[in-house]
Amino acid sequence: MAHYDAIFKNGTIVNQDGTHLADIGVRGGLIAALGSLGPATADVVTDCAGLHILPGVIDTQVHFREPGLEHKEDLATGSLAAVMGGVTAVFEMPNTNPLTVTREAFADKIARASGRMHCDFAFFIGGTHENVGELPELERMPGCAGVKVFMGSSTGSLLVADDDGVGSILRVISRRAAFHSEDEYRLEERKPLRIPDDPRSHPVWRDPEAALRSTRRLVALAHKYGKRIHVLHLSTAEEMVFLAGHKDVATVEVTPHHLTLDETAYVRLGTFAQMNPPVRDAAHRAGIWAGVDNGVVDVLGSDHAPHTIEEKRKPYPSSPSGMTGVQTLVPIMLDHVHAGRLTLERFVDLSSAGPARIFNIARKGRIAAGYAADLTIVDLKRRQTITNAWIASKSPWTPYDGVAVTGWPVGTVLRGTPVMWEGELVAPAGGRPVEFLETLAS
Protein backbone atom coordinates (compact mmCIF):
# COMPACT_ATOMS: atom_id res chain seq x y z
CA MET A 1 0.00 0.00 0.00
CA ALA A 2 1.38 3.41 -0.99
CA HIS A 3 2.35 5.78 1.79
CA TYR A 4 2.90 9.53 1.49
CA ASP A 5 4.06 12.35 3.69
CA ALA A 6 0.77 14.13 2.98
CA ILE A 7 -2.42 13.56 1.02
CA PHE A 8 -4.86 16.27 0.00
CA LYS A 9 -8.10 14.38 -0.63
CA ASN A 10 -11.35 15.07 -2.45
CA GLY A 11 -10.40 18.49 -3.82
CA THR A 12 -11.24 19.84 -7.26
CA ILE A 13 -7.91 20.43 -9.01
CA VAL A 14 -7.61 23.28 -11.51
CA ASN A 15 -4.66 22.66 -13.77
CA GLN A 16 -3.24 22.69 -17.30
CA ASP A 17 -5.43 19.70 -18.17
CA GLY A 18 -8.68 21.23 -16.92
CA THR A 19 -10.72 20.99 -13.74
CA HIS A 20 -11.44 17.65 -12.09
CA LEU A 21 -11.69 15.83 -8.76
CA ALA A 22 -8.45 14.20 -7.63
CA ASP A 23 -6.29 13.42 -4.63
CA ILE A 24 -2.71 14.68 -4.37
CA GLY A 25 0.00 12.58 -2.76
CA VAL A 26 3.17 14.33 -1.56
CA ARG A 27 6.61 12.94 -0.78
CA GLY A 28 9.70 14.96 0.03
CA GLY A 29 7.93 18.22 -0.76
CA LEU A 30 7.11 17.14 -4.31
CA ILE A 31 3.91 15.87 -5.86
CA ALA A 32 4.28 12.10 -6.12
CA ALA A 33 0.83 11.01 -7.27
CA LEU A 34 -2.42 12.40 -8.64
CA GLY A 35 -5.79 10.70 -8.98
CA SER A 36 -7.93 8.50 -6.78
CA LEU A 37 -5.46 7.41 -4.10
CA GLY A 38 -8.02 5.15 -2.40
CA PRO A 39 -6.46 3.09 0.38
CA ALA A 40 -3.14 4.97 0.39
CA THR A 41 -1.97 6.25 3.77
CA ALA A 42 -0.15 9.39 4.81
CA ASP A 43 1.35 11.04 7.84
CA VAL A 44 -1.11 13.90 7.36
CA VAL A 45 -4.40 13.76 5.43
CA THR A 46 -6.24 16.99 4.60
CA ASP A 47 -9.83 16.73 3.39
CA CYS A 48 -10.47 19.33 0.69
CA ALA A 49 -14.04 18.36 -0.14
CA GLY A 50 -15.91 21.32 -1.59
CA LEU A 51 -12.69 23.23 -2.18
CA HIS A 52 -10.67 23.99 -5.33
CA ILE A 53 -6.93 23.32 -5.35
CA LEU A 54 -4.87 25.63 -7.56
CA PRO A 55 -1.15 25.57 -8.31
CA GLY A 56 0.51 27.86 -5.78
CA VAL A 57 -0.08 31.50 -6.71
CA ILE A 58 3.11 33.35 -7.63
CA ASP A 59 3.08 37.15 -7.25
CA THR A 60 5.82 38.40 -9.56
CA GLN A 61 5.89 42.01 -8.36
CA VAL A 62 6.07 43.05 -4.72
CA HIS A 63 7.98 45.71 -2.79
CA PHE A 64 8.74 44.51 0.73
CA ARG A 65 10.88 47.58 1.58
CA GLU A 66 13.76 45.80 3.34
CA PRO A 67 16.44 46.98 3.84
CA GLY A 68 16.06 50.66 4.59
CA LEU A 69 12.31 51.25 4.81
CA GLU A 70 11.24 48.67 7.37
CA HIS A 71 8.79 51.06 9.00
CA LYS A 72 6.52 50.41 5.97
CA GLU A 73 7.14 46.67 5.52
CA ASP A 74 9.81 44.02 5.90
CA LEU A 75 10.46 40.60 4.42
CA ALA A 76 8.77 38.83 7.33
CA THR A 77 5.59 40.91 7.42
CA GLY A 78 5.28 41.14 3.64
CA SER A 79 5.58 37.39 3.25
CA LEU A 80 3.11 36.87 6.08
CA ALA A 81 0.62 38.99 4.15
CA ALA A 82 1.38 36.87 1.08
CA VAL A 83 0.59 33.51 2.67
CA MET A 84 -2.46 34.89 4.48
CA GLY A 85 -3.78 35.73 1.02
CA GLY A 86 -2.96 32.39 -0.59
CA VAL A 87 0.33 33.39 -2.28
CA THR A 88 3.14 30.80 -2.19
CA ALA A 89 5.99 32.75 -3.84
CA VAL A 90 6.91 36.36 -4.53
CA PHE A 91 9.39 38.26 -6.72
CA GLU A 92 10.63 41.31 -4.80
CA MET A 93 11.84 44.57 -6.32
CA PRO A 94 15.23 46.34 -6.01
CA ASN A 95 14.21 49.87 -4.91
CA THR A 96 15.39 49.38 -1.34
CA ASN A 97 18.01 51.32 0.62
CA PRO A 98 20.68 50.46 -0.28
CA LEU A 99 19.47 49.62 -3.78
CA THR A 100 19.69 45.97 -4.81
CA VAL A 101 22.22 46.60 -7.58
CA THR A 102 25.35 44.79 -6.38
CA ARG A 103 26.30 41.22 -5.55
CA GLU A 104 26.71 42.21 -1.90
CA ALA A 105 23.28 43.84 -1.64
CA PHE A 106 21.64 40.86 -3.35
CA ALA A 107 23.38 38.36 -1.06
CA ASP A 108 22.28 40.43 1.93
CA LYS A 109 18.65 40.15 0.83
CA ILE A 110 18.90 36.38 0.44
CA ALA A 111 20.41 36.16 3.92
CA ARG A 112 17.69 38.38 5.40
CA ALA A 113 14.96 36.29 3.75
CA SER A 114 16.28 32.92 4.84
CA GLY A 115 14.51 31.69 7.96
CA ARG A 116 12.22 34.75 8.06
CA MET A 117 10.05 34.67 4.94
CA HIS A 118 6.87 32.61 5.08
CA CYS A 119 6.66 32.08 1.29
CA ASP A 120 9.27 31.28 -1.34
CA PHE A 121 11.10 34.27 -2.75
CA ALA A 122 13.18 35.67 -5.59
CA PHE A 123 14.71 39.12 -5.91
CA PHE A 124 15.18 41.30 -8.97
CA ILE A 125 18.55 42.95 -9.49
CA GLY A 126 18.25 46.60 -10.48
CA GLY A 127 19.74 47.57 -13.83
CA THR A 128 21.59 50.90 -13.79
CA HIS A 129 24.07 52.87 -15.88
CA GLU A 130 26.74 51.99 -13.33
CA ASN A 131 26.34 48.21 -13.00
CA VAL A 132 25.65 47.29 -16.63
CA GLY A 133 28.99 45.50 -16.99
CA GLU A 134 28.21 43.19 -14.08
CA LEU A 135 24.63 42.34 -15.06
CA PRO A 136 25.46 39.18 -17.07
CA GLU A 137 26.79 37.65 -13.84
CA LEU A 138 24.33 39.28 -11.45
CA GLU A 139 21.25 38.07 -13.34
CA ARG A 140 22.44 34.47 -13.02
CA MET A 141 22.77 34.41 -9.24
CA PRO A 142 20.60 31.77 -7.54
CA GLY A 143 17.37 33.35 -6.38
CA CYS A 144 17.55 36.16 -8.94
CA ALA A 145 14.30 36.77 -10.86
CA GLY A 146 16.16 38.79 -13.50
CA VAL A 147 16.93 42.43 -14.17
CA LYS A 148 14.45 45.22 -13.32
CA VAL A 149 14.76 48.60 -15.03
CA PHE A 150 12.92 51.80 -14.10
CA MET A 151 12.49 53.92 -17.23
CA GLY A 152 10.38 56.32 -15.16
CA SER A 153 9.09 56.84 -11.64
CA SER A 154 12.39 56.49 -9.85
CA THR A 155 15.29 58.58 -8.64
CA GLY A 156 19.05 58.36 -8.45
CA SER A 157 20.98 55.60 -10.17
CA LEU A 158 17.97 53.27 -10.39
CA LEU A 159 16.43 55.54 -13.05
CA VAL A 160 17.46 54.66 -16.61
CA ALA A 161 15.44 57.09 -18.70
CA ASP A 162 17.51 57.20 -21.90
CA ASP A 163 17.51 54.80 -24.86
CA ASP A 164 21.28 54.43 -24.75
CA GLY A 165 21.13 53.35 -21.11
CA VAL A 166 18.29 50.88 -21.68
CA GLY A 167 19.99 49.59 -24.82
CA SER A 168 23.29 49.02 -23.03
CA ILE A 169 21.46 46.85 -20.48
CA LEU A 170 19.54 44.85 -23.08
CA ARG A 171 22.69 44.32 -25.11
CA VAL A 172 24.53 42.45 -22.35
CA ILE A 173 21.85 40.42 -20.55
CA SER A 174 20.42 37.06 -21.61
CA ARG A 175 17.32 36.65 -19.42
CA ARG A 176 13.96 38.39 -19.73
CA ALA A 177 14.15 41.84 -18.13
CA ALA A 178 11.24 43.59 -16.40
CA PHE A 179 10.46 47.26 -16.96
CA HIS A 180 8.56 50.07 -15.33
CA SER A 181 7.59 51.76 -18.58
CA GLU A 182 6.76 55.44 -18.25
CA ASP A 183 8.58 58.16 -20.21
CA GLU A 184 10.53 60.16 -17.63
CA TYR A 185 11.03 63.09 -19.99
CA ARG A 186 7.28 63.52 -20.49
CA LEU A 187 6.66 63.13 -16.77
CA GLU A 188 9.10 65.96 -16.06
CA GLU A 189 7.47 68.17 -18.69
CA ARG A 190 3.99 67.60 -17.28
CA LYS A 191 4.74 68.08 -13.58
CA PRO A 192 3.05 71.53 -13.60
CA LEU A 193 -0.25 69.72 -14.31
CA ARG A 194 -0.31 68.35 -10.79
CA ILE A 195 -2.90 70.17 -8.71
CA PRO A 196 -2.04 70.54 -5.02
CA ASP A 197 -4.30 68.51 -2.75
CA ASP A 198 -6.12 66.98 -5.75
CA PRO A 199 -5.07 63.37 -6.47
CA ARG A 200 -7.49 63.35 -9.41
CA SER A 201 -4.74 65.21 -11.28
CA HIS A 202 -2.37 62.25 -10.86
CA PRO A 203 -3.53 60.41 -14.04
CA VAL A 204 -3.56 63.77 -15.86
CA TRP A 205 0.10 64.29 -15.06
CA ARG A 206 1.09 60.66 -15.75
CA ASP A 207 -1.05 60.47 -18.87
CA PRO A 208 -1.53 57.49 -21.22
CA GLU A 209 0.92 58.99 -23.70
CA ALA A 210 3.73 58.86 -21.11
CA ALA A 211 3.20 55.10 -20.82
CA LEU A 212 2.70 54.42 -24.54
CA ARG A 213 5.71 56.49 -25.61
CA SER A 214 7.99 54.61 -23.23
CA THR A 215 6.63 51.19 -24.25
CA ARG A 216 7.12 51.99 -27.96
CA ARG A 217 10.74 52.94 -27.25
CA LEU A 218 11.24 49.79 -25.19
CA VAL A 219 9.85 47.45 -27.87
CA ALA A 220 12.04 49.07 -30.53
CA LEU A 221 15.11 48.46 -28.36
CA ALA A 222 14.08 44.86 -27.69
CA HIS A 223 13.83 44.23 -31.42
CA LYS A 224 17.14 45.99 -32.05
CA TYR A 225 19.00 43.77 -29.60
CA GLY A 226 16.89 40.63 -29.98
CA LYS A 227 16.06 40.45 -26.28
CA ARG A 228 13.01 39.50 -24.17
CA ILE A 229 11.18 42.19 -22.22
CA HIS A 230 8.42 42.10 -19.62
CA VAL A 231 6.23 45.21 -19.34
CA LEU A 232 5.01 45.63 -15.78
CA HIS A 233 1.63 46.95 -14.53
CA LEU A 234 0.20 47.88 -17.92
CA SER A 235 -2.33 50.68 -17.44
CA THR A 236 -3.55 51.83 -20.87
CA ALA A 237 -5.77 50.45 -23.60
CA GLU A 238 -3.38 51.78 -26.26
CA GLU A 239 -0.40 49.86 -24.90
CA MET A 240 -2.42 46.66 -24.89
CA VAL A 241 -3.30 47.06 -28.57
CA PHE A 242 0.30 47.96 -29.42
CA LEU A 243 1.83 45.02 -27.54
CA ALA A 244 -0.52 42.56 -29.23
CA GLY A 245 1.63 43.14 -32.28
CA HIS A 246 4.91 42.48 -30.47
CA LYS A 247 4.44 39.25 -28.57
CA ASP A 248 7.65 37.95 -30.15
CA VAL A 249 9.66 40.00 -27.64
CA ALA A 250 7.20 41.26 -25.03
CA THR A 251 5.27 39.71 -22.18
CA VAL A 252 2.71 41.69 -20.21
CA GLU A 253 1.72 42.03 -16.56
CA VAL A 254 -1.49 43.59 -15.26
CA THR A 255 -2.55 44.28 -11.69
CA PRO A 256 -5.77 43.72 -9.76
CA HIS A 257 -6.10 47.44 -9.04
CA HIS A 258 -5.96 48.39 -12.73
CA LEU A 259 -8.56 45.68 -13.41
CA THR A 260 -10.81 46.70 -10.53
CA LEU A 261 -10.60 50.43 -9.83
CA ASP A 262 -11.31 53.41 -12.08
CA GLU A 263 -11.21 57.22 -11.80
CA THR A 264 -13.98 57.22 -9.19
CA ALA A 265 -11.45 55.74 -6.74
CA TYR A 266 -9.82 59.16 -6.33
CA VAL A 267 -13.10 60.60 -5.03
CA ARG A 268 -13.65 57.70 -2.64
CA LEU A 269 -10.07 56.98 -1.57
CA GLY A 270 -8.11 60.16 -2.32
CA THR A 271 -4.36 59.61 -2.15
CA PHE A 272 -4.91 55.99 -1.07
CA ALA A 273 -5.72 55.30 -4.76
CA GLN A 274 -2.45 56.89 -5.92
CA MET A 275 -0.24 54.46 -7.86
CA ASN A 276 2.42 54.59 -10.59
CA PRO A 277 1.33 54.13 -13.31
CA PRO A 278 -2.00 55.51 -12.19
CA VAL A 279 -5.44 54.02 -11.96
CA ARG A 280 -7.22 55.43 -15.02
CA ASP A 281 -10.76 55.73 -16.33
CA ALA A 282 -13.19 52.93 -17.10
CA ALA A 283 -12.28 52.93 -20.80
CA HIS A 284 -8.67 52.02 -20.02
CA ARG A 285 -9.84 49.42 -17.52
CA ALA A 286 -11.95 47.87 -20.28
CA GLY A 287 -8.94 47.88 -22.58
CA ILE A 288 -6.89 46.02 -19.96
CA TRP A 289 -9.65 43.43 -19.57
CA ALA A 290 -9.66 43.04 -23.36
CA GLY A 291 -5.99 42.10 -23.13
CA VAL A 292 -6.83 39.49 -20.50
CA ASP A 293 -9.60 38.11 -22.71
CA ASN A 294 -7.55 37.89 -25.91
CA GLY A 295 -4.42 36.47 -24.30
CA VAL A 296 -2.06 39.44 -24.63
CA VAL A 297 -1.69 39.47 -20.84
CA ASP A 298 0.69 36.83 -19.47
CA VAL A 299 0.70 37.35 -15.70
CA LEU A 300 -0.91 39.06 -12.75
CA GLY A 301 1.26 40.95 -10.26
CA SER A 302 -0.01 42.81 -7.25
CA ASP A 303 2.62 45.60 -7.27
CA HIS A 304 2.30 45.46 -3.49
CA ALA A 305 3.95 48.77 -2.55
CA PRO A 306 3.03 49.67 1.02
CA HIS A 307 3.28 53.06 2.70
CA THR A 308 2.05 53.88 6.16
CA ILE A 309 -1.38 55.42 6.65
CA GLU A 310 0.30 58.60 7.90
CA GLU A 311 2.41 58.84 4.73
CA LYS A 312 -0.58 58.24 2.47
CA ARG A 313 -2.54 60.98 4.26
CA LYS A 314 -0.07 63.64 3.14
CA PRO A 315 -1.59 66.14 0.70
CA TYR A 316 -1.06 65.40 -2.98
CA PRO A 317 1.54 65.46 -4.54
CA SER A 318 3.59 65.06 -1.35
CA SER A 319 1.82 61.75 -0.82
CA PRO A 320 3.74 58.64 -1.99
CA SER A 321 2.41 56.36 -4.72
CA GLY A 322 1.68 52.76 -3.77
CA MET A 323 -0.78 50.50 -2.00
CA THR A 324 -0.86 47.09 -0.37
CA GLY A 325 -1.92 44.27 -2.68
CA VAL A 326 -0.24 40.90 -2.15
CA GLN A 327 -2.84 39.72 0.38
CA THR A 328 -5.85 40.82 -1.68
CA LEU A 329 -4.71 39.52 -5.10
CA VAL A 330 -6.43 36.14 -4.75
CA PRO A 331 -9.76 37.23 -3.24
CA ILE A 332 -10.16 40.19 -5.60
CA MET A 333 -9.47 38.06 -8.67
CA LEU A 334 -11.68 35.19 -7.41
CA ASP A 335 -14.47 37.73 -7.11
CA HIS A 336 -13.90 38.60 -10.78
CA VAL A 337 -14.12 34.87 -11.52
CA HIS A 338 -17.41 34.72 -9.61
CA ALA A 339 -18.71 37.68 -11.62
CA GLY A 340 -17.87 35.89 -14.89
CA ARG A 341 -15.13 38.29 -15.99
CA LEU A 342 -12.61 35.47 -16.37
CA THR A 343 -12.53 31.74 -15.89
CA LEU A 344 -10.83 30.02 -13.00
CA GLU A 345 -8.52 28.32 -15.52
CA ARG A 346 -7.47 31.72 -16.88
CA PHE A 347 -6.77 32.93 -13.36
CA VAL A 348 -4.50 29.91 -12.85
CA ASP A 349 -2.75 30.71 -16.14
CA LEU A 350 -2.14 34.30 -15.02
CA SER A 351 -1.07 33.53 -11.46
CA SER A 352 1.00 30.34 -11.65
CA ALA A 353 1.43 28.77 -15.08
CA GLY A 354 2.13 32.15 -16.70
CA PRO A 355 4.87 33.21 -14.27
CA ALA A 356 6.51 29.77 -14.54
CA ARG A 357 6.42 29.95 -18.34
CA ILE A 358 7.82 33.43 -18.92
CA PHE A 359 10.40 33.41 -16.11
CA ASN A 360 11.46 29.76 -16.58
CA ILE A 361 10.73 28.79 -12.99
CA ALA A 362 11.81 25.28 -12.11
CA ARG A 363 9.19 22.85 -10.70
CA LYS A 364 6.47 25.39 -10.01
CA GLY A 365 3.34 26.59 -11.77
CA ARG A 366 1.38 23.39 -12.23
CA ILE A 367 0.04 20.45 -10.27
CA ALA A 368 2.03 17.58 -11.72
CA ALA A 369 4.27 14.72 -10.60
CA GLY A 370 7.77 15.96 -9.84
CA TYR A 371 6.64 19.52 -9.20
CA ALA A 372 6.78 21.25 -5.83
CA ALA A 373 3.62 20.64 -3.82
CA ASP A 374 2.86 24.37 -3.64
CA LEU A 375 -0.92 24.77 -3.51
CA THR A 376 -3.43 27.58 -3.12
CA ILE A 377 -6.67 26.10 -1.76
CA VAL A 378 -9.78 28.22 -2.22
CA ASP A 379 -13.48 28.21 -1.46
CA LEU A 380 -15.21 29.66 -4.51
CA LYS A 381 -18.53 30.01 -2.68
CA ARG A 382 -17.35 31.76 0.45
CA ARG A 383 -18.65 35.31 0.79
CA GLN A 384 -16.37 37.44 2.91
CA THR A 385 -15.62 41.11 3.45
CA ILE A 386 -12.08 42.41 3.06
CA THR A 387 -11.11 44.66 5.98
CA ASN A 388 -8.10 46.64 7.09
CA ALA A 389 -8.04 44.49 10.23
CA TRP A 390 -7.37 41.40 8.09
CA ILE A 391 -4.31 42.91 6.41
CA ALA A 392 -1.08 41.46 7.85
CA SER A 393 1.22 44.02 6.25
CA LYS A 394 3.14 46.39 8.49
CA SER A 395 1.11 49.06 6.68
CA PRO A 396 -2.29 47.59 7.64
CA TRP A 397 -4.67 49.09 5.11
CA THR A 398 -6.18 48.18 1.76
CA PRO A 399 -8.12 50.14 -0.87
CA TYR A 400 -10.67 47.31 -0.67
CA ASP A 401 -11.57 47.85 2.99
CA GLY A 402 -15.26 47.01 3.34
CA VAL A 403 -15.53 45.31 -0.07
CA ALA A 404 -17.45 42.02 -0.01
CA VAL A 405 -16.10 39.33 -2.34
CA THR A 406 -17.13 35.82 -3.31
CA GLY A 407 -14.17 33.42 -3.37
CA TRP A 408 -11.62 33.18 -0.57
CA PRO A 409 -8.21 31.56 0.11
CA VAL A 410 -8.65 28.78 2.67
CA GLY A 411 -5.14 27.33 2.64
CA THR A 412 -1.60 28.14 1.52
CA VAL A 413 0.56 25.03 1.13
CA LEU A 414 4.33 25.09 0.62
CA ARG A 415 6.00 21.82 -0.40
CA GLY A 416 3.09 19.85 1.00
CA THR A 417 2.99 21.63 4.35
CA PRO A 418 0.08 23.96 5.14
CA VAL A 419 1.46 27.38 6.08
CA MET A 420 -1.88 29.15 6.36
CA TRP A 421 -5.16 27.38 7.04
CA GLU A 422 -8.52 29.09 7.61
CA GLY A 423 -6.93 32.44 8.34
CA GLU A 424 -4.34 31.14 10.81
CA LEU A 425 -0.58 30.86 10.40
CA VAL A 426 0.07 27.18 11.12
CA ALA A 427 3.77 26.70 10.31
CA PRO A 428 7.03 28.54 11.00
CA ALA A 429 8.71 30.60 8.29
CA GLY A 430 10.08 28.16 5.71
CA GLY A 431 10.43 30.10 2.49
CA ARG A 432 13.26 29.21 0.12
CA PRO A 433 14.77 30.89 -2.93
CA VAL A 434 12.83 30.19 -6.13
CA GLU A 435 14.83 28.14 -8.63
CA PHE A 436 15.05 29.22 -12.27
CA LEU A 437 16.13 27.11 -15.22
CA GLU A 438 18.52 29.88 -16.22
CA THR A 439 20.31 29.96 -12.88
CA LEU A 440 20.59 26.27 -12.03
CA ALA A 441 24.21 26.13 -13.19
CA SER A 442 25.30 29.14 -11.15
Residue, then its C-alpha position, 0 to 999 in steps of 0.5 A: m500500500a502506498h504511503y505519502d508524507a501528505i495527502f490532499k483528498n477530495g479536492t477539485i484540481v484546476n490545472q493545465d489539463g482542466t478541472h477535475l476531482a483528484d487526490i494529491g499525494v506528496r513525498g519529500g515536498l514534491i507531488a508524487a501522485l495524482g488521482s484517486l489514491g483510495p487506500a493509500t496512507a499518509d502522515v497527514v491527510t487533509d480533506c479538501a471536499g468542496l474546495h478547489i486546489l490551484p497551483g501555488v499562486i506566484d506574485t511576480q511584483v512586490h515591494f517589501r521595503e527591506p532593507g532601509l524602509e522597514h517602518k513600511e514593511d519588511l520581508a517577514t511581514g510582507s511574506l506573512a501577508a502573502v501567505m495569508g492571502g494564498v500566495t506561495a511565492v513572490f518576486e521582490m523589487p530592487n528599490t530598497n536602501p541600499l538599492t539591490v544593484t550589487r552582488e553584496a546587496f543581493a546576497d544580503k537580501i537572500a540572507r535576510a529572507s532565509g529563515r524569516m520569509h513565510c513564502d518562497f522568494a526571488f529578488f530582482i537585481g536593479g539595472t543601472h548605468e553603473n552596473v551594466g557591466e556586471l549584469p550578465e553575472l548578477e542576473r544568473m545568481p541563484g534566487c535572482a528573478g532577472v533584471k528590473v529597469f525603471m524607465g520612469s518613476s524612480t530617482g538616483s541611479l535606479l532611473v534609466a530614462d535614456d535609450d542608450g542606457v536601456g539599450s546598453i542593459l539589453r545588449v549584455i543580458s540574456r534573461r527576460a528583463a522587467f520594466h517600469s515603462e513610463d517616459e521620464y522626460r514627459l513626466e518631467e514636462r507635465k509636472p506643472l499639471r499636478i494640482p495641489d491637494d487633488p489626487r485626481s490630477h495624478p492620471v492627468w500628469r502621468d497620462p496614457e501617452a507617457a506610458l505608450r511612448s515609453t513602451r514603444r521605445l522599449v519594444a524598438l530596443a528589444h527588437k534591435y538587440g533581440k532580447r526578451i522584455h516584460v512590461l510591468h503593470l500595464s495601465t492603458a488600452e493603447e499599450m495593450v493594442f500595441l503590444a498585441g503586435h509584439k508578442d515575439v519579444a514582449t510579455v505583459e503584466v497587469t494588476p488587480h487594481h488596474l482591473t478593478l478600480d477606475e477614476t472614481a477611486y480618487v473621489r472615494l479613496g483620495t491619495f490611497a488610490q495613488m499608484n504609478p502608473p496611475v489608476r485610469d478611467a473605465a475605458h482604459r480598464a476595459g482595454i486592460w480586460a480586453g488584453v486578459d480576454n484575448g491572451v495578450v496578458d501573461v501574468l498578474g502581479s499585485d505591485h504590493a507597494p506599502h506606505t504607512i497610513e500617515e504617509k498616504r494621508k499627506p496632501y497630494p503630490s507630497s503623498p507617496s504612490g503605492m498601496t498594499g496588494v499581495q494579500t488581496l490579489v487572490p480574493i479580488m481576482l476570485d471575485h472577478v471569476h465569480a462575476g464571470r469576468l474570467t474563468l478560473e482556468r485563466f486565473v491559474d494561467l495568469s497567477s502560476a502557469g504564466p509566471a513559470r512559463i515566462f520566467n522559466i521557474a523550475r518545478k512550479g506553476r502546475i500540479a504535476a508529478g515531480y513539481a513542488a507541492d505548492l498549492t493555493i486552496v480556495d473556497l469559490k462560494r465563500r462570501q467574505t468582506i475584506t477589511n483593514a483588520w485582516i491585512a497582515s502588512k506592516s502598513p495595515w490598510t487596503p483600498y478594498d476595505g469594506v468590499a465584499v467578495t465571493g471566493w476566498p483563500v482557505g489554505t496556503v501550502l508550501r512543499g506539501t505543508p500547510v502554512m496558512w489554514e482558515g486564516e491562521l498561520v500554522a507553520p514557521a517561516g520556511g520560504r526558500p529561494v525560487e529556482f530558475l532554469e537559467t540559474l541552475a548552473s550558477 
